[in-house]
Structure formats: C-alpha cells, structure tokens
Amino acid sequence: MAEERTEEELIEALKIWWQENSLKVMAAIVLIVGGYFGWQSWQQNLTVESEEASSLWQASIEIVATKQPGELLDSEQQKVVTGNADRLKADFSGTAYAHLAAALKAKLAVERGDLDLAADELQWSLDNGSSMATEILVRLRLARVEAARDNVELALQMLQGVNPGAHKSAYEEAKGDFYMLLGNTQAAYSAYDAAIVANKSTDQIVRNVLELKIGQVRPAQQPQVLPSSDEASKPVDMASEDSQ
C-alpha cells in the first residue's frame, strides 16, 4: 500500500516540478549559451534529446503496463526495460526521465526480491540531482528498502531531521513501521498518531490502515480502582483515626 502511494506521488511530483521549473531551466541555459544561432542550435538539440528520452521512457511504460498485478516481466521484457533505464541514466541524467527510470527499475527489482539493486537505483537518484520534491519520495522509498534489508536503524535515521512537507503522513507511518520492527511500541504509537493527524488523503482505506496500525500499539488504559460497595458503606472510625 505505502509502496504504491509513493510510486504515484513520485511521478506526480516530477510532473509538477517540470511544469514549475522548465521555463526557468530553459531561460538559464539561453543566457549561458547566448546569441540567436546558439539558441537555435541548442533548441534543436534539446528537442531531439527530449524526444529520444521520452521515447525510451514511453517504451518502458508500455511494457510494464502489459503485466498483471503481481506478475513479473519475462526475461526479454526485463532486458528492454533495464536497457532503456540504463541509457536514460547514462545519456539523459539531467532529465526527469532518468529519475523516473531509476525509480521504475527499483520497483521492478523489489518485485523480484533484489533489494540490493533497488537500493542502488534509488541511491543513484539521490546522488544525481533529484528535485526537492522527488528527493523526499525517493528517500522514503529507499528507507523502506533499507528496512527490508534489515538495516532498520539506518532506515529510521534516513527519515529523521527531514521536512517532508505534504508527505508528512507517509513519513510518520514509515517511522512507526520501523519502530515496530525495533520493538519500540511507544515510539511507534507516537509516529502513527502523528501520521493520522497529518493525513490529508480522502482514501478511506489509507485511514483504515493507519487506524489498524495504531490499534496494535495503543497503550492499554489502566482501569480505575473503585472501592467496593461494602467498603464505601462502612462507617469511618474517627476515634481510631484520631489515635493514629
């Protein structure tokens, strides 16, 4: 559930980042290149490069879309998707497509149980200029992969001191999961509680999952001890109390 949410959020964040920053990036390059002919040449190269990167990404998505939930790609499909991802990372590392490709390759690796490869791909994205929005999601996914590799302390450390912004609920939920793995139910309860407070999702399933998790670690309330009816009706021996 959390993996699917972060995958969708990663793609959406990349789209938003490009919409907000594409003109700024282009303008900055124009200033550096300078001149009409330089701009014209750069624009032509950018168009070709963008089309090629987009084509590689689209080809990978079309292959992945053919598989059923829980189904793995066959060896030939895996070869094509991996090849496209590696080429995007090598030749178009400055584009959003490269980071999407790394995230996709990591997702497929997790499905195959190859957690080491998944960690390598997500770490590549962090090390190669992912945008602030995507970095938050990539870091969250990498932390979950590290926890699955039994590096729970490292996973928890990766999420500490980070301002996750709109993804605070997902971060707190992950922290709760990690604390549970460490046997710290009190800290897990606090994290799940924070996740519920920060949750903005309209999906009732998301809230139900959080409620289920916090229910497993909610501290038991100590019952209040009341005097029995006999003790309550028993007269108080004032003389005895005075003598004490």
C-alpha positions as a LaTeX table, in Angstrom:
\begin{tabular}{lrrr}
\hline
Residue & $x$ (\AA) & $y$ (\AA) & $z$ (\AA) \\
\hline
Met1 & 0.00 & 0.00 & 0.00 \\
Ala2 & 2.66 & 2.52 & 1.02 \\
Glu3 & 4.89 & 1.46 & $-1.91$ \\
Glu4 & 2.08 & 2.11 & $-4.41$ \\
Arg5 & 1.30 & 5.52 & $-2.90$ \\
Thr6 & 4.90 & 6.69 & $-3.01$ \\
Glu7 & 5.27 & 5.47 & $-6.62$ \\
Glu8 & 2.25 & 7.55 & $-7.72$ \\
Glu9 & 3.38 & 10.53 & $-5.66$ \\
Leu10 & 6.88 & 10.37 & $-7.19$ \\
Ile11 & 5.57 & 10.54 & $-10.74$ \\
Glu12 & 3.15 & 13.36 & $-9.87$ \\
Ala13 & 5.90 & 15.33 & $-8.10$ \\
Leu14 & 8.18 & 15.07 & $-11.12$ \\
Lys15 & 5.40 & 16.37 & $-13.39$ \\
Ile16 & 4.72 & 19.31 & $-11.08$ \\
Trp17 & 8.43 & 20.13 & $-10.78$ \\
Trp18 & 8.88 & 20.18 & $-14.55$ \\
Gln19 & 5.80 & 22.35 & $-15.06$ \\
Glu20 & 7.04 & 24.85 & $-12.50$ \\
Asn21 & 10.72 & 24.89 & $-13.45$ \\
Ser22 & 11.02 & 24.07 & $-17.15$ \\
Leu23 & 10.90 & 27.71 & $-18.27$ \\
Lys24 & 13.46 & 28.74 & $-15.64$ \\
Val25 & 15.82 & 25.98 & $-16.71$ \\
Met26 & 15.48 & 26.88 & $-20.37$ \\
Ala27 & 15.98 & 30.60 & $-19.70$ \\
Ala28 & 19.13 & 29.95 & $-17.69$ \\
Ile29 & 20.64 & 27.86 & $-20.45$ \\
Val30 & 19.75 & 30.52 & $-23.03$ \\
Leu31 & 21.64 & 33.13 & $-21.04$ \\
Ile32 & 24.68 & 30.88 & $-20.84$ \\
Val33 & 24.67 & 29.86 & $-24.49$ \\
Gly34 & 23.79 & 33.36 & $-25.77$ \\
Gly35 & 23.16 & 34.51 & $-29.30$ \\
Tyr36 & 20.46 & 33.61 & $-31.76$ \\
Phe37 & 22.35 & 30.84 & $-33.52$ \\
Gly38 & 23.47 & 29.36 & $-30.24$ \\
Trp39 & 19.88 & 29.36 & $-29.03$ \\
Gln40 & 18.60 & 27.84 & $-32.27$ \\
Ser41 & 21.17 & 25.05 & $-32.18$ \\
Trp42 & 20.53 & 24.34 & $-28.52$ \\
Gln43 & 16.76 & 24.28 & $-29.05$ \\
Gln44 & 17.11 & 21.76 & $-31.86$ \\
Asn45 & 19.36 & 19.54 & $-29.77$ \\
Leu46 & 17.02 & 19.81 & $-26.80$ \\
Thr47 & 14.04 & 18.80 & $-28.91$ \\
Val48 & 15.83 & 15.76 & $-30.28$ \\
Glu49 & 17.14 & 14.81 & $-26.85$ \\
Ser50 & 13.76 & 15.27 & $-25.18$ \\
Glu51 & 12.01 & 13.22 & $-27.84$ \\
Glu52 & 14.55 & 10.43 & $-27.56$ \\
Ala53 & 14.37 & 10.33 & $-23.75$ \\
Ser54 & 10.58 & 10.46 & $-23.88$ \\
Ser55 & 10.52 & 7.63 & $-26.41$ \\
Leu56 & 12.72 & 5.42 & $-24.23$ \\
Trp57 & 10.57 & 6.10 & $-21.18$ \\
Gln58 & 7.31 & 5.52 & $-23.05$ \\
Ala59 & 8.59 & 2.22 & $-24.41$ \\
Ser60 & 9.38 & 1.05 & $-20.87$ \\
Ile61 & 5.99 & 2.12 & $-19.52$ \\
Glu62 & 4.16 & 0.31 & $-22.31$ \\
Ile63 & 6.00 & $-2.91$ & $-21.48$ \\
Val64 & 5.29 & $-2.64$ & $-17.75$ \\
Ala65 & 1.62 & $-1.87$ & $-18.45$ \\
Thr66 & 1.17 & $-5.26$ & $-20.10$ \\
Lys67 & 1.86 & $-7.22$ & $-16.92$ \\
Gln68 & $-0.85$ & $-8.12$ & $-14.44$ \\
Pro69 & $-0.59$ & $-7.13$ & $-10.74$ \\
Gly70 & 1.89 & $-9.45$ & $-9.05$ \\
Glu71 & 3.18 & $-10.73$ & $-12.37$ \\
Leu72 & 6.90 & $-10.40$ & $-13.21$ \\
Leu73 & 8.29 & $-9.31$ & $-16.55$ \\
Asp74 & 9.75 & $-12.08$ & $-18.66$ \\
Ser75 & 13.47 & $-12.08$ & $-19.37$ \\
Glu76 & 13.15 & $-10.27$ & $-22.72$ \\
Gln77 & 10.89 & $-7.56$ & $-21.30$ \\
Gln78 & 13.18 & $-7.13$ & $-18.33$ \\
Lys79 & 16.16 & $-6.76$ & $-20.65$ \\
Val80 & 14.48 & $-3.99$ & $-22.65$ \\
Val81 & 13.26 & $-2.03$ & $-19.61$ \\
Thr82 & 16.64 & $-2.33$ & $-17.90$ \\
Gly83 & 18.47 & $-1.27$ & $-21.06$ \\
Asn84 & 16.21 & 1.76 & $-21.51$ \\
Ala85 & 16.65 & 2.78 & $-17.88$ \\
Asp86 & 20.42 & 2.46 & $-18.01$ \\
Arg87 & 20.58 & 4.51 & $-21.20$ \\
Leu88 & 18.36 & 7.24 & $-19.72$ \\
Lys89 & 20.62 & 7.41 & $-16.66$ \\
Ala90 & 23.78 & 7.49 & $-18.76$ \\
Asp91 & 22.76 & 9.81 & $-21.63$ \\
Phe92 & 19.94 & 11.87 & $-20.13$ \\
Ser93 & 20.86 & 12.02 & $-16.45$ \\
Gly94 & 19.79 & 15.66 & $-16.24$ \\
Thr95 & 16.20 & 14.91 & $-17.17$ \\
Ala96 & 13.25 & 13.82 & $-15.07$ \\
Tyr97 & 13.04 & 10.70 & $-17.25$ \\
Ala98 & 16.31 & 9.42 & $-15.80$ \\
His99 & 14.98 & 9.62 & $-12.24$ \\
Leu100 & 11.69 & 8.04 & $-13.26$ \\
Ala101 & 13.64 & 5.23 & $-14.91$ \\
Ala102 & 15.71 & 4.66 & $-11.77$ \\
Ala103 & 12.54 & 4.55 & $-9.65$ \\
Leu104 & 10.91 & 2.12 & $-12.08$ \\
Lys105 & 13.97 & $-0.11$ & $-12.13$ \\
Ala106 & 13.99 & $-0.08$ & $-8.31$ \\
Lys107 & 10.30 & $-1.01$ & $-8.18$ \\
Leu108 & 10.78 & $-3.96$ & $-10.51$ \\
Ala109 & 13.83 & $-5.04$ & $-8.52$ \\
Val110 & 11.79 & $-5.07$ & $-5.30$ \\
Glu111 & 9.15 & $-7.21$ & $-7.01$ \\
Arg112 & 11.88 & $-9.70$ & $-7.93$ \\
Gly113 & 13.30 & $-9.61$ & $-4.41$ \\
Asp114 & 16.53 & $-7.91$ & $-5.49$ \\
Leu115 & 16.70 & $-5.35$ & $-2.69$ \\
Asp116 & 20.38 & $-4.56$ & $-3.27$ \\
Leu117 & 19.70 & $-3.40$ & $-6.84$ \\
Ala118 & 16.66 & $-1.41$ & $-5.69$ \\
Ala119 & 18.78 & 0.40 & $-3.09$ \\
Asp120 & 21.46 & 1.17 & $-5.69$ \\
Glu121 & 18.93 & 2.67 & $-8.12$ \\
Leu122 & 17.26 & 4.86 & $-5.51$ \\
Gln123 & 20.62 & 5.99 & $-4.16$ \\
Trp124 & 21.63 & 6.94 & $-7.71$ \\
Ser125 & 18.64 & 9.24 & $-7.92$ \\
Leu126 & 19.52 & 10.91 & $-4.61$ \\
Asp127 & 23.14 & 11.34 & $-5.70$ \\
Asn128 & 22.36 & 12.75 & $-9.12$ \\
Gly129 & 20.34 & 15.87 & $-8.57$ \\
Ser130 & 16.79 & 14.75 & $-7.98$ \\
Ser131 & 14.50 & 17.71 & $-7.35$ \\
Met132 & 13.50 & 18.61 & $-3.80$ \\
Ala133 & 10.01 & 17.18 & $-4.28$ \\
Thr134 & 11.20 & 13.88 & $-5.73$ \\
Glu135 & 14.06 & 13.59 & $-3.26$ \\
Ile136 & 11.56 & 13.39 & $-0.40$ \\
Leu137 & 9.77 & 10.47 & $-2.03$ \\
Val138 & 12.91 & 8.70 & $-3.21$ \\
Arg139 & 14.36 & 8.96 & 0.30 \\
Leu140 & 11.19 & 7.43 & 1.73 \\
Arg141 & 11.28 & 4.52 & $-0.70$ \\
Leu142 & 14.97 & 3.95 & $-0.09$ \\
Ala143 & 14.37 & 3.92 & 3.67 \\
Arg144 & 11.72 & 1.22 & 3.23 \\
Val145 & 14.09 & $-0.81$ & 1.08 \\
Glu146 & 16.84 & $-0.49$ & 3.71 \\
Ala147 & 14.41 & $-1.64$ & 6.39 \\
Ala148 & 13.56 & $-4.65$ & 4.23 \\
Arg149 & 17.31 & $-5.34$ & 4.04 \\
Asp150 & 17.32 & $-5.45$ & 7.87 \\
Asn151 & 19.01 & $-2.04$ & 8.09 \\
Val152 & 16.19 & $-0.69$ & 10.24 \\
Glu153 & 18.30 & 1.74 & 12.28 \\
Leu154 & 19.68 & 3.20 & 9.04 \\
Ala155 & 16.19 & 3.44 & 7.58 \\
Leu156 & 14.95 & 5.34 & 10.61 \\
Gln157 & 17.96 & 7.64 & 10.54 \\
Met158 & 17.29 & 8.50 & 6.89 \\
Leu159 & 13.90 & 9.96 & 7.80 \\
Gln160 & 14.99 & 11.92 & 10.86 \\
Gly161 & 15.50 & 15.68 & 10.53 \\
Val162 & 13.79 & 15.81 & 7.13 \\
Asn163 & 10.96 & 18.23 & 6.36 \\
Pro164 & 8.66 & 16.03 & 4.27 \\
Gly165 & 6.12 & 18.77 & 3.61 \\
Ala166 & 2.94 & 17.31 & 2.16 \\
His167 & 4.29 & 13.79 & 2.68 \\
Lys168 & 4.49 & 14.05 & 6.48 \\
Ser169 & 1.84 & 11.37 & 6.99 \\
Ala170 & 3.74 & 8.86 & 4.83 \\
Tyr171 & 6.98 & 9.65 & 6.64 \\
Glu172 & 5.42 & 9.23 & 10.08 \\
Glu173 & 3.77 & 5.98 & 9.03 \\
Ala174 & 7.14 & 4.64 & 7.87 \\
Lys175 & 8.75 & 5.70 & 11.15 \\
Gly176 & 6.01 & 3.85 & 13.00 \\
Asp177 & 6.68 & 0.72 & 10.95 \\
Phe178 & 10.41 & 0.95 & 11.67 \\
Tyr179 & 9.86 & 1.46 & 15.40 \\
Met180 & 7.64 & $-1.62$ & 15.38 \\
Leu181 & 10.44 & $-3.64$ & 13.81 \\
Leu182 & 12.72 & $-2.39$ & 16.60 \\
Gly183 & 10.17 & $-3.36$ & 19.25 \\
Asn184 & 9.62 & 0.22 & 20.41 \\
Thr185 & 5.81 & 0.26 & 20.58 \\
Gln186 & 5.63 & 3.57 & 22.45 \\
Ala187 & 7.55 & 5.41 & 19.74 \\
Ala188 & 5.53 & 3.55 & 17.09 \\
Tyr189 & 2.30 & 4.77 & 18.67 \\
Ser190 & 3.51 & 8.38 & 18.63 \\
Ala191 & 4.54 & 8.09 & 14.98 \\
Tyr192 & 1.27 & 6.50 & 13.87 \\
Asp193 & $-0.67$ & 9.13 & 15.81 \\
Ala194 & 1.27 & 11.87 & 14.01 \\
Ala195 & 0.58 & 10.13 & 10.69 \\
Ile196 & $-3.16$ & 10.15 & 11.35 \\
Val197 & $-3.12$ & 13.83 & 12.32 \\
Ala198 & $-1.15$ & 14.76 & 9.18 \\
Asn199 & $-3.15$ & 12.52 & 6.83 \\
Lys200 & $-4.89$ & 14.53 & 4.11 \\
Ser201 & $-5.89$ & 11.62 & 1.92 \\
Thr202 & $-9.55$ & 11.22 & 1.05 \\
Asp203 & $-9.00$ & 7.48 & 0.59 \\
Gln204 & $-10.75$ & 5.75 & 3.48 \\
Ile205 & $-8.52$ & 2.69 & 3.03 \\
Val206 & $-5.48$ & 4.79 & 3.92 \\
Arg207 & $-7.10$ & 5.96 & 7.15 \\
Asn208 & $-8.27$ & 2.43 & 7.96 \\
Val209 & $-4.74$ & 1.08 & 7.57 \\
Leu210 & $-3.37$ & 3.77 & 9.90 \\
Glu211 & $-6.12$ & 3.08 & 12.45 \\
Leu212 & $-5.33$ & $-0.62$ & 12.29 \\
Lys213 & $-1.63$ & 0.01 & 12.87 \\
Ile214 & $-2.12$ & 2.38 & 15.79 \\
Gly215 & $-4.62$ & $-0.02$ & 17.31 \\
Gln216 & $-1.88$ & $-2.62$ & 17.58 \\
Val217 & 0.32 & $-0.36$ & 19.71 \\
Arg218 & $-2.20$ & 1.80 & 21.57 \\
Pro219 & $-1.25$ & 1.83 & 25.28 \\
Ala220 & $-3.66$ & $-0.11$ & 27.47 \\
Gln221 & $-5.55$ & 2.17 & 29.84 \\
Gln222 & $-5.20$ & 1.28 & 33.48 \\
Pro223 & $-8.65$ & 0.55 & 34.98 \\
Gln224 & $-9.66$ & 2.91 & 37.78 \\
Val225 & $-9.83$ & 1.08 & 41.13 \\
Leu226 & $-13.07$ & 1.98 & 42.93 \\
Pro227 & $-13.99$ & 0.96 & 46.47 \\
Ser228 & $-16.43$ & $-1.91$ & 46.80 \\
Ser229 & $-19.99$ & $-1.21$ & 47.92 \\
Asp230 & $-19.24$ & $-2.75$ & 51.34 \\
Glu231 & $-16.16$ & $-0.58$ & 51.85 \\
Ala232 & $-17.99$ & 2.54 & 50.66 \\
Ser233 & $-20.85$ & 1.97 & 53.16 \\
Lys234 & $-18.58$ & 1.08 & 56.09 \\
Pro235 & $-18.62$ & 3.86 & 58.78 \\
Val236 & $-15.36$ & 5.61 & 59.43 \\
Asp237 & $-13.92$ & 5.09 & 62.93 \\
Met238 & $-12.97$ & 8.69 & 63.73 \\
Ala239 & $-11.58$ & 7.76 & 67.13 \\
Ser240 & $-9.28$ & 5.22 & 65.55 \\
Glu241 & $-8.10$ & 7.80 & 63.02 \\
Asp242 & $-7.52$ & 10.37 & 65.76 \\
Ser243 & $-5.49$ & 7.95 & 67.79 \\
Gln244 & $-3.25$ & 7.44 & 64.80 \\
\hline
\end{tabular}
